[in-house]
């Protein structure tokens, strides 16, 4: 093989490598950068924030999709006196409370044995809820929805 042919093939190989790297970086940038439509939705939604209005059961499968309205206060537990009674042996009689304070929706654990979890983090104090949050009481998982 002639030296000119080897040099030409080397240049072509380098160009292909650079093109490949460019395409990979471009694909990563497109995946990370928010689209203009998403930016528009964020700007539009920031003017009228949606407030959480319901809890939707995600697990167990037998109750998946069940909707519970969030009023001024909602207590969750196994006791018959709770606003939301769940048949879950890992839940305490009076497990957690969700309540409104001004315009915010808050959750607190009521000294349950197994704890209340918000987005897989244990609830140790009163915490504000937002749309899409996942609440776990015992083995029951709820999602905060509008």
C-alpha positions, 0 to 999 in steps of 0.5 A: 500500500502506498503512503499516500493511500494510508494517509488518506485512509487515516484522515477519513478515519479521523473525520469519521471519529470526529463526526461520531463524537459530534453526533453523540454530543449533539444527542446528549445536548438535545436530551438535556436541554429543555425544548421551547414547548416545555419552556412555554408550558413552564411559563404558562403554568407558573402563572396559574399553579395547580394545587393538589386536590386528590390522592390516587392509590398506586399500590396495592394493585387491587386498589390502584387508581382509587381517588381520594379528595383532599379537603381541609384535613385528611387522616390516614390509618387503619382506625375506623375514625380516620378519613381514609381507612386503609386495610394495611397491616404495616399502617398504624391505627392513626398513621398520618395527617394531610392538611391545608395551611393557607394555600399549601398542602402539608403532611405529617407523621402521627407517630406511626410505628413504620413511618410515613415516607414522602418520595422515599424520604422519611417524614420527620417534620411537617412537609409541604406537598406538591403535584406528583409527590409519592406518599407511602403509608405502610405498604400503600403508595399514593400519588398527589394529583390535581 
